[in-house]
Amino acid sequence: MSYFATESRQFVHPEDTSSAARDWWRGAVIYQIYPRSFQDNNTDGVGDLVGITSRLEYVADLGVDAIWLSPVFTSPMKDFGYDVSNYRDIDPTFGSLEDFDRLLEKAHSLGLKVIIDQVISHSSDRHPWFAESRLSRTNEKADWYVWADPKPDGSPPNNWLSIFGGSGWHWDGRRMQYYLHNFLVSQPDLNFHNPAVQDALLGEMRFWLERGVDGFRLDTVNFYFHSQGLENNPPVRPEEYNASTAPAVNPYNLQEHLYDKSQPENIAFLQRMRALLNEYPGTTAVGEIGDAQHQLEVMAQYTSGDDKLHMCYTFDYLGGEYTAGHFRDALRLTQEKAPNGWICLAFSNHDVVRHVSRWAPHGFEDRLTRQAALLLLTMRGSVCLYQGEELGLTEAEIAYDDLVDPYGIEFWPEFKGRDGCRTPMVWQAHVRNGGFSSANRTWLPVPAQHLPYAVDQQDNVANSILSLYRAILRFRREHPVLIKGDLELVEGTPDTVLAFTRTVGEDRLFCAFNMGAEPTVFDVPDGLVLEDAGAPGADAQLESNRLSFGPFGAYIGRIN
């Protein structure tokens, strides 16, 4: 298979302490790799590190700055790696530490930074720490996890819920206590109120920093601390109901999560984490915030100043509507609530329905795919692209018998889980399993509807989605205003039109998007003199300062 030749890219050595090296993350584009589904090298039907390494030229050719690897640590795989039993080793499913080192070396040689998923709010119940903690109430690690006595009637300590369904508490007969699990029963929550736990987790992170990683994606970063008072969460007021963190069928949404997450003590721990990262110039951290009612406020707290996280992402764009009104509100609130923060933007990832399926009206999938790429890469912030997004992949339909996600199995059929966005990458349309694996059976089936979108069907094809992503990423690099420029909303647009300007110094761009399925026109505000900027994928005509948009059309212009 041929790829475009990798363009010249300047790799910044980890010891480079210049401002540019330290701030590479600001405005960077990060490509998320879900290791189980990227490339299988050892023919067992599951992706692995050697397979990922063999495909890194493809990732570099896209024009991204970094890769984010979903967890590859030792794990019983009850939640597919998000239940860690050894933070310092690679699960045999994916290979070995030596395989990881080779991947890291190859990525760096291609100019790609490497960010790894760090899952520290909880561990697997098979982690040695938990095995010791549950033995008694007096052992050395007795309070390394969140334990609590039952109520007098034997019921759980309070009404806290698990995102994966049911109570957030599980009874343990050894200690005659409940332990907290915000996710699966097999994912007990670590007790961050214990300084020894913080020290241990920072030590696990240091292990990977010493190995040469460039940063961390922090899973559920606002779940680290709980209220020690164990107060009941109040119900959500109907007008504030929001199903962005959990599917609508999940009763988790019916509580306002005031006490089981997003606690003020987290700030001091994040400052400790940032101090650790500062020992390794050029490293970064991006936090995942799951908090339907308060996510922007939390993002502002976690990213303000230069002593906590570098950036965070919320579910405003992963769970919201694809309308001009929703995006205007989200951008306005981001500026209002977190004026000094830095957001990491994403439309798809391993936890949500792929955005083409989530947003596109029937018959407009191609148009929305193209517009969404241009919109995502022109807004202010860093960007995460999810593997297959650059191919225009839709959500896969998975039969119940093929489901492996415990989340989907619990809430089927109203919520089908996350398997539909985690299916294997398609590389070659006419090869077994799309070129992902030569195994007779892959861990999730390769969808037949994805094969026409395979890389070999789009590579070097002028108008393909893949070629468009490469072109937009190139356009973004050629226009630094899109990487670090300020964003200002343009008011007075038609209901379906989102418009904003990006500005840095004298360099200004005007970006407008018709986020509807009908053509529309928009009169550019007086005083703005525009000329086309040559952005790929735009579908609008400018004539006498009037923009005429096709369905899901876009326009990018220079402001003279």
C-alpha positions in Angstrom: 0.0 0.0 0.0 1.3 3.4 -0.8 1.0 6.5 1.3 1.9 10.1 0.5 5.5 10.7 1.3 5.9 12.1 4.8 6.5 15.8 4.6 9.5 17.3 6.4 8.6 17.7 10.1 10.7 19.1 12.8 10.8 16.9 15.9 11.6 18.7 19.1 13.8 16.7 21.4 12.4 16.2 24.9 15.4 18.1 26.3 14.6 21.2 24.2 13.3 23.7 26.8 12.5 26.5 24.3 9.0 28.1 24.5 8.0 26.5 21.2 9.0 23.1 22.5 7.1 23.5 25.8 3.9 24.8 24.1 3.7 22.3 21.2 0.4 21.1 22.7 -1.4 24.5 22.3 -3.4 24.1 19.1 -1.9 20.6 18.4 -3.9 18.0 16.5 -3.8 14.6 18.4 -4.8 11.4 16.7 -6.4 8.9 19.0 -5.6 5.2 18.5 -7.7 2.6 20.0 -5.1 -0.2 20.2 -7.4 -3.2 20.0 -8.7 -2.0 16.7 -5.9 -0.3 14.8 -3.7 -3.1 13.4 -3.2 -6.7 14.4 0.3 -8.0 13.8 0.3 -11.4 15.6 -3.0 -12.6 13.9 -5.0 -13.2 17.1 -7.7 -10.8 16.0 -6.8 -8.0 18.4 -4.6 -5.0 17.5 -1.2 -4.7 19.1 1.7 -2.3 19.5 3.8 -3.8 16.7 0.8 -3.4 14.4 0.4 0.3 15.5 4.2 0.9 14.9 3.8 -0.5 11.4 1.1 2.1 10.6 2.7 5.2 12.1 3.8 6.5 8.6 0.1 6.7 7.7 -0.6 8.7 10.9 2.3 11.1 10.3 1.2 11.6 6.7 -2.1 12.9 7.9 -0.3 15.9 9.3 -1.1 15.5 13.0 1.2 16.4 15.8 0.8 13.5 18.2 -0.9 10.2 18.9 -3.0 9.3 22.0 -2.9 5.6 22.8 -5.9 4.3 24.7 -4.7 2.0 27.6 -2.2 -0.7 26.9 -1.4 -1.5 30.6 -1.8 -5.0 32.2 -5.5 -5.5 32.7 -8.1 -8.3 33.0 -9.9 -6.4 30.3 -13.3 -6.2 32.0 -13.4 -2.6 30.6 -10.9 -3.2 27.9 -7.9 -1.7 29.5 -9.6 1.0 31.6 -9.2 -1.4 34.6 -5.5 -1.5 35.3 -3.9 -4.2 37.3 -0.3 -3.1 36.7 0.5 0.5 35.8 4.1 -0.3 34.8 3.8 -3.0 32.3 2.2 -3.7 28.9 -0.7 -6.3 28.7 0.5 -9.3 26.7 -2.5 -8.7 24.4 -0.7 -5.7 23.1 3.0 -6.9 23.4 5.8 -5.9 25.7 7.6 -2.9 27.1 10.2 -3.4 24.4 7.4 -3.2 21.8 6.3 0.1 23.4 9.8 1.5 23.4 10.1 0.7 19.7 6.8 2.4 19.0 7.9 5.5 20.9 11.2 5.6 19.1 9.5 5.2 15.7 6.9 7.9 16.5 9.5 10.4 17.6 11.5 9.7 14.4 8.5 10.7 12.4 7.9 13.9 14.4 5.0 12.5 16.4 4.5 13.0 20.1 3.1 10.1 22.1 0.4 10.6 24.8 -0.8 7.7 26.8 -4.1 7.1 28.6 -3.6 7.3 32.4 -6.5 5.7 34.3 -5.9 6.6 38.0 -9.3 7.4 39.4 -9.7 3.7 39.9 -7.8 0.5 39.4 -8.8 -3.1 38.6 -10.0 -5.2 41.6 -7.1 -7.5 40.6 -4.5 -4.8 41.3 -2.2 -5.9 44.2 -3.1 -2.7 46.0 -6.8 -3.6 46.1 -6.1 -7.2 46.9 -4.2 -6.0 50.1 -6.7 -3.3 50.9 -9.7 -5.7 51.0 -8.0 -8.1 53.4 -8.7 -6.1 56.6 -9.5 -2.7 58.0 -6.0 -2.4 59.5 -3.5 -3.4 56.8 -1.0 -1.0 55.3 -3.3 -0.3 52.3 -6.6 -0.5 54.2 -7.5 3.1 53.2 -6.1 3.2 49.7 -9.6 2.7 48.4 -12.9 4.3 49.3 -14.5 2.1 52.0 -17.6 2.9 54.1 -19.8 1.1 56.6 -23.4 0.2 55.7 -26.4 2.0 57.0 -28.0 0.3 60.1 -30.3 -1.6 57.7 -27.4 -2.9 55.7 -28.0 -0.8 52.6 -25.2 1.3 50.9 -23.9 4.4 52.7 -25.7 6.8 50.3 -27.4 7.1 47.0 -24.4 7.5 44.7 -24.7 5.7 41.4 -22.4 3.9 39.0 -22.2 5.2 35.4 -22.5 1.6 34.3 -25.8 1.1 36.1 -27.0 0.5 39.7 -25.5 1.5 43.0 -22.0 3.0 43.1 -21.3 0.8 46.1 -20.4 -2.9 46.3 -20.5 -5.1 49.4 -17.3 -6.9 50.4 -17.7 -9.7 52.8 -14.1 -9.7 54.0 -14.2 -6.2 55.5 -17.9 -6.2 56.0 -17.9 -2.8 54.3 -18.9 -1.3 50.9 -16.4 0.0 48.5 -17.0 2.8 45.9 -17.0 2.1 42.2 -18.0 4.9 39.8 -17.8 2.4 37.0 -17.8 -1.4 37.0 -17.9 -3.4 40.2 -14.4 -4.6 39.2 -13.1 -1.0 39.1 -12.8 0.1 42.8 -12.1 3.8 43.3 -8.8 4.9 44.8 -8.9 7.1 47.8 -7.1 10.3 46.8 -7.6 11.8 50.3 -4.7 9.5 51.3 -1.4 11.3 50.5 0.3 7.9 50.1 -2.1 7.1 47.2 -1.3 10.3 45.5 2.5 9.7 45.9 2.1 6.2 44.4 0.1 7.3 41.4 2.5 10.1 40.6 5.3 7.5 40.8 3.5 5.4 38.2 3.3 8.5 36.0 7.0 9.2 36.5 7.8 5.7 35.3 6.4 6.6 31.9 7.8 10.1 31.7 11.3 8.5 32.4 10.5 6.2 29.5 10.0 9.1 27.2 6.3 9.7 26.7 5.2 13.2 25.9 2.2 13.4 28.1 -1.0 11.9 29.4 -4.7 11.8 28.6 -6.3 11.6 32.0 -9.4 9.5 32.1 -12.2 10.9 34.2 -10.0 13.5 35.7 -12.8 15.1 37.8 -13.6 11.7 39.5 -10.4 11.6 41.6 -11.9 12.9 44.9 -15.2 12.2 46.7 -16.8 14.1 49.5 -15.7 12.5 52.8 -19.0 13.4 54.3 -20.7 10.9 51.9 -23.7 13.2 51.5 -26.5 12.1 49.2 -26.6 13.7 45.8 -29.7 15.8 45.2 -32.0 15.1 42.3 -31.5 17.1 39.1 -34.1 19.8 38.5 -36.0 19.0 35.3 -34.9 22.1 33.6 -31.2 21.2 34.2 -31.5 17.6 33.0 -28.6 16.7 30.7 -27.7 13.3 29.2 -24.3 14.3 27.8 -22.3 12.2 30.4 -24.4 9.1 30.3 -27.1 7.8 27.9 -30.6 9.0 28.5 -31.8 5.6 29.7 -29.3 5.7 32.6 -30.6 6.9 36.0 -27.2 8.4 36.6 -28.4 11.5 34.8 -31.2 12.0 37.4 -28.7 13.1 40.1 -26.8 16.3 40.4 -23.3 14.9 41.2 -22.3 17.4 43.9 -20.5 15.0 46.2 -19.2 12.0 44.3 -16.9 13.9 41.9 -15.5 17.4 41.0 -14.4 18.1 44.5 -12.3 21.2 45.4 -9.5 19.0 46.8 -8.7 17.9 43.2 -7.1 21.3 42.5 -4.1 20.7 44.8 -3.5 17.2 43.4 -3.5 18.6 39.8 -0.9 21.1 40.9 1.2 18.3 42.2 0.8 16.5 38.9 1.7 19.7 36.9 4.8 20.1 39.1 5.8 16.6 38.1 5.2 17.3 34.4 7.3 20.5 34.7 10.3 18.3 35.5 10.0 17.0 32.0 9.8 20.1 29.7 7.6 19.7 26.7 5.2 17.1 28.3 1.5 17.8 28.6 -1.7 16.6 30.1 -5.3 16.6 28.7 -8.1 15.8 31.1 -11.5 14.2 30.4 -14.2 16.0 32.3 -17.5 14.1 32.7 -19.9 16.4 34.6 -23.2 17.2 32.8 -24.1 20.2 35.0 -20.8 21.9 35.7 -18.3 20.8 33.0 -17.3 24.2 31.8 -16.8 25.6 35.3 -14.7 22.5 36.1 -12.7 23.0 32.9 -12.0 26.6 33.9 -10.8 25.5 37.3 -8.5 22.8 36.0 -6.9 24.7 33.1 -6.6 28.3 34.4 -3.2 29.6 35.1 -0.1 27.5 34.4 0.0 25.3 37.5 -2.7 22.7 36.7 -3.7 20.9 33.5 -2.6 22.1 30.1 -6.0 21.4 28.6 -9.3 19.6 29.1 -12.1 18.3 26.9 -15.8 18.2 27.9 -18.9 16.6 26.3 -20.2 19.9 24.8 -19.2 18.7 21.4 -19.1 14.9 22.0 -22.7 14.9 23.2 -24.5 18.0 21.9 -26.5 18.8 18.9 -25.1 19.8 15.5 -26.8 23.1 15.2 -25.5 26.7 14.9 -27.4 27.6 18.1 -25.8 24.8 20.1 -22.3 25.7 18.9 -22.8 29.4 19.5 -23.9 28.7 23.0 -21.0 26.3 23.7 -18.4 28.7 22.3 -20.0 31.7 24.2 -20.1 29.7 27.5 -16.5 28.5 27.0 -15.3 32.1 26.6 -17.5 33.2 29.6 -16.7 30.4 32.0 -13.1 29.6 31.0 -11.6 32.7 29.4 -8.1 31.7 30.4 -8.5 27.9 29.9 -7.6 25.8 27.0 -10.1 23.3 25.5 -9.3 20.2 23.6 -12.0 19.8 20.9 -13.3 16.4 19.7 -16.4 15.3 17.8 -15.8 11.5 18.1 -13.9 9.2 20.3 -14.0 5.6 21.7 -16.9 6.4 24.1 -19.5 8.0 21.8 -21.4 7.3 18.6 -19.3 8.4 15.6 -20.3 12.0 14.8 -21.4 11.4 11.2 -24.1 8.9 12.5 -24.9 11.1 15.5 -25.5 14.3 13.5 -26.0 13.8 9.8 -29.5 13.8 8.3 -30.1 11.0 5.9 -28.7 11.8 2.5 -26.3 14.5 3.9 -23.6 12.3 5.4 -20.9 13.3 3.0 -21.7 17.0 3.2 -21.7 17.0 7.0 -18.5 15.0 7.2 -16.7 17.5 5.1 -18.1 20.5 6.9 -17.5 19.0 10.4 -13.8 18.5 9.5 -13.4 22.1 8.5 -15.3 23.3 11.6 -13.4 21.2 14.1 -10.1 22.3 12.7 -10.9 26.1 12.6 -12.3 26.5 16.1 -10.0 27.7 19.0 -8.3 24.9 20.9 -6.3 21.7 20.5 -8.0 18.9 18.5 -8.4 15.2 18.9 -9.2 13.1 15.9 -10.4 9.6 16.4 -9.1 6.8 14.2 -11.3 6.3 11.1 -12.8 9.8 11.5 -10.5 10.9 8.6 -12.1 8.2 6.5 -15.7 9.3 7.2 -16.6 6.2 9.1 -20.1 5.9 10.5 -21.2 4.0 13.6 -21.3 0.3 13.0 -24.3 -1.8 13.7 -23.3 -4.6 16.0 -25.5 -7.7 16.6 -26.3 -8.4 20.3 -24.4 -11.7 20.1 -21.3 -9.8 19.0 -21.4 -7.2 21.8 -18.5 -7.2 24.3 -19.0 -3.8 25.9 -20.5 -4.3 29.4 -22.1 -0.8 29.2 -24.1 -1.8 26.1 -25.0 -5.2 27.4 -26.4 -3.6 30.6 -28.6 -1.1 28.8 -29.4 -3.0 25.5 -31.4 -2.3 23.3 -32.2 1.3 24.1 -28.4 2.0 24.5 -26.2 -0.2 22.4 -22.9 0.6 24.1 -19.6 1.7 22.6 -18.8 -1.3 20.4 -20.2 0.5 17.3 -17.4 3.1 17.4 -14.7 0.7 18.3 -14.7 -1.7 15.4 -11.4 -2.4 13.6 -9.8 0.1 11.3 -10.3 -0.6 7.6 -7.1 -0.5 5.5 -7.8 -2.5 2.4 -11.3 -3.1 1.0 -10.7 -6.4 -0.7 -8.5 -8.2 1.9 -9.7 -10.3 4.8 -11.0 -8.2 7.7 -10.2 -5.0 5.8 -6.5 -5.6 6.2 -6.8 -5.2 10.0 -6.1 -8.8 10.8 -5.7 -12.2 9.0 -7.4 -14.0 11.9 -10.5 -16.0 11.3 -12.4 -13.9 13.8 -11.6 -10.4 15.1 -12.5 -9.2 18.6 -15.2 -7.1 17.0 -16.4 -7.8 13.5 -15.2 -5.6 10.6 -18.4 -3.9 9.3 -19.0 -4.6 5.6 -20.4 -1.0 5.3 -16.9 0.3 6.2 -15.0 -1.5 3.5 -15.7 1.1 0.7 -14.2 3.7 3.0 -10.9 1.8 3.5 -7.6 3.7 3.2 -6.7 2.0 -0.1 -9.9 3.2 -1.6 -9.2 6.9 -0.6 -5.5 7.2 -0.7 -4.4 9.5 -3.6 -8.0 10.0 -4.6 -8.4 13.8 -5.1 -11.9 14.3 -3.6 -11.9 11.6 -1.0 -12.6 12.3 2.7 -9.1 11.2 3.5 -7.5 13.6 1.0 -9.7 16.4 2.4 -8.5 15.8 6.0 -4.9 15.9 4.8 -5.6 19.1 3.0 -7.4 20.8 5.9 -4.6 19.8 8.3 -2.1 21.2 5.9 -4.2 24.4 5.6 -4.3 24.7 9.4 -0.5 24.4 9.7 -0.1 27.1 7.0 -2.3 29.5 9.0 -1.0 29.9 12.5 -4.0 32.0 13.3 -6.0 28.8 13.4 -3.6 27.3 16.0 -3.3 30.1 18.5 -5.5 32.9 17.4 -8.3 34.4 19.4 -11.9 33.5 18.5 -14.8 36.0 18.3 -18.3 35.1 17.4 -20.1 37.0 14.7 -23.5 38.1 15.8 -26.6 38.6 13.7 -26.3 35.5 11.5 -29.2 33.4 10.2 -30.4 30.7 12.6 -28.5 28.0 10.8 -25.3 29.9 10.3 -22.4 29.8 12.8 -19.7 32.5 12.1 -16.6 33.6 13.9 -13.3 35.3 13.3 -9.8 34.1 14.3 -7.2 36.7 15.0 -3.6 36.9 15.9 -1.9 40.2 15.4 -2.7 41.5 11.9 -3.6 38.1 10.6 -7.4 37.5 10.6 -9.7 34.8 9.1 -13.5 34.8 8.8 -15.1 31.4 9.2 -18.8 30.7 8.4 -20.8 27.5 8.4 -24.3 26.8 7.3 -25.2 24.0 9.7 -28.5 23.2 8.0 -29.7 20.9 5.2 -31.2 23.8 3.2 -29.3 26.5 1.2 -29.1 29.9 2.8 -27.6 33.3 2.3 -25.8 35.5 4.8 -24.8 39.2 4.4 -21.3 39.7 5.8 -21.3 42.5 8.4 -20.4 45.9 7.2 -16.8 46.8 7.5 -15.5 43.3 6.7 -13.8 43.0 3.4 -13.2 39.4 2.5 -11.3 37.4 0.0 -11.3 33.6 -0.3 -8.5 32.0 1.7 -8.4 28.8 -0.5 -9.6 26.5 2.3 -10.3 23.0 1.1 -13.8 21.6 1.4 -15.5 25.0 1.5 -18.8 25.2 -0.3 -20.1 28.8 -0.5 -20.0 31.7 -2.9 -19.1 35.2 -2.0 -20.5 38.0 -4.2 -20.7 41.6 -3.1 -20.3 40.6 0.5 -23.2 38.2 0.4 -22.4 34.5 1.1 -24.5 31.9 -0.6 -24.3 28.5 1.1 -25.3 25.1 -0.1 -26.5 22.5 2.5 -23.8 22.2 5.2 -21.6 24.6 3.2 -18.6 26.5 4.6 -16.6 29.6 3.8 -13.2 30.6 5.0 -12.0 34.0 4.0 -9.2 36.4 4.8 -10.2 39.7 6.4 -8.4 42.6 4.6 
